[in-house]
Every structure is written in C-alpha cells, then in structure tokens.
C-alpha cells in the first residue's frame, strides 16, 4: 500500500510523515500563521495543517448554549460559537498559506469542515484530512473520497464498527487511505494515556491488512505516544503545533512547541533506524562480536594424525574464528580422524578432519 502526495510517497518502507496541526493556533492572524509554518518546517514537519470551517456550518450556537460547556470547553471564556468564529480561517488566506508551505518545502494540508470548502481547497492540497468529529457524516466523507486524493481519517471517539463503515465507504471511491488511531480529548491530562489505546493500531493492521496506511492523530503530552505508535507500524503522525503554550486560545495548551516537536521528530528518526527491516541476521556491527563472544573448539592436548576426535580432547572457549567447526553440530563430527598432527591449544576446523 502506498499513498502519494505529489512526489512524496508514504509506505511501510518510508520514513514517518509528520503533520503539524496548526489548527486555531494562528489566533486569527495571517502573519502568525505564516510564522508557524516556517517554525514547524524547521522542527521537522512534513506538512502544516489547518482547519477550514465557518462557525455557522460547524456548530449550533443554540445547541451548545442549551447543552452547556463540557470537557476542555469549560475553560473557554467565550461561547463555543464565538470561540469557533475567532478560530476560523479567512478563505482568502488559503493561497497564501499554500505558497508559504511551498516556500518552506512542506505540504499544505487542511481539514475542511464544510462541503463547499471541500471543493474550494482541492487545488491547493495533495491530500484531505477528515477529523474524528466527521466520521459519521457520510456526505462529506463521500465528497472528499471522490476527489481521488489521499484521505487521512482520524478515528477518535468512535467504535470499530463506525470505523469499518467509514473505511468501507472511502474505499468505494478512493484506494489511498490512512486510518489514524486517535483519542479525542483535549484536556492535556496525563490520565489520557490510559485511554490512548495504541494497540488499536495493531487491530487496524490485522483488520484492514494492506489496504490502508496506519497513523496516529494525538493530543497527549510529549511524544511517548508517537514513539509507541511508530513502533507499532504507524507511518503518519499528527500533533498540534504552536510557538508558545502559554498563549490564550483553544489549542495552545495541548499543542507541542518548537523544541518538543523537534525532539519528537529527532527521537523518531533514531527509532526508525533502530527498528530496521525485520530480517534477523548478524548485523554489520556484530560481525566481530560473533568472533569474540562465541565459543570455538580448542584442543586440550596434542593429537596425532589418524587419531579420532572425542569430546574429552576439546575445550569450548572464546573466541570463535570464522573457520572453527560448528560446535552446535559437534556430535556429527565426533569419531572423525585428524588429517595431521596438531598441538595443544590449536583451533579445530573442518580442514583438520577427514571426511
């Protein structure tokens, strides 16, 4: 399975693809948005992602006022509707943000939370991200899937049947899919690790086999979750990005900053080297270790030509030069005769013994 984003390819053999979700951290300021693009690129991101929505087409002001504020929204000073309104992106920014990403050699991505935006952003993005909250909105899922561009699907706050239905629907129209495990809780609490359930990545791998790329969209502190996800097979990682966690706004507190983001990428690149190709073999840096740590067959005493090899004539000691007999198969060699005289402490090799 491969996903193509322009010239970039995401596959089981590629490096991890990092998406910096700037989301609402632009704080309504285009200059800040451009600054964050530049910073996340320097920190190692492969893409900067925004969220295209209008407050009117993503939340019900009446509905939330009647419901009241829950979870992380309790800390918002303004109403849910006003918070979304302030966090929305001016659509005139889109080509500017696209150019800024291109200037910094990273991809421009967005999650369109509006059917019209799905069409409007299409010419600027190499792939679509569907947020967890829209996993049950079949209309937008089909609209996005039919664009024939890779689809990154976050699966927070959903059960397996819902994920299966949505993936099945996407695959009807589009074969380039990344399914991302996600825990949709933005409280930035360390208790959220108890609900992260990274092993769902293994379940997705077993269920969807080679039909999808695996990923993680994460909101937990630090990057231990990312290291775990990559070790389990995730090839796409999405984390929120800011330049200052102390700024006021809905996304700053649980976002990663330049330093923590860079450390996450650096540590992941080290992990990727450590994971290797999965083929068990004597590695290049172990070739001398084989010699110095394994045991060879060393004579305890002098032997004469035509004398038989017996166990009481051998010490199994380190080192084990390459031409030593295979001591694991020593019983097959017992009884064979020596071709020539050999002195005590000599290494027993196959060339020493008659066939």
Helices and strands as residue ranges (DSSP letters): E 3-5, E 8-10, E 17-21, H 30-42, E 47-52, H 55-58, H 61-67, G 71-75, H 80-87, G 91-93, H 94-103, E 107-112, H 115-120, G 122-124, E 127-130, G 132-134, H 138-145, E 150-154, H 160-173, E 177-182, G 190-195, H 200-208, G 209-211, E 213-218, H 224-232, E 236-240, H 258-275, G 284-286, H 287-293, E 296-299, G 311-313, E 314-317, G 327-332, G 350-352
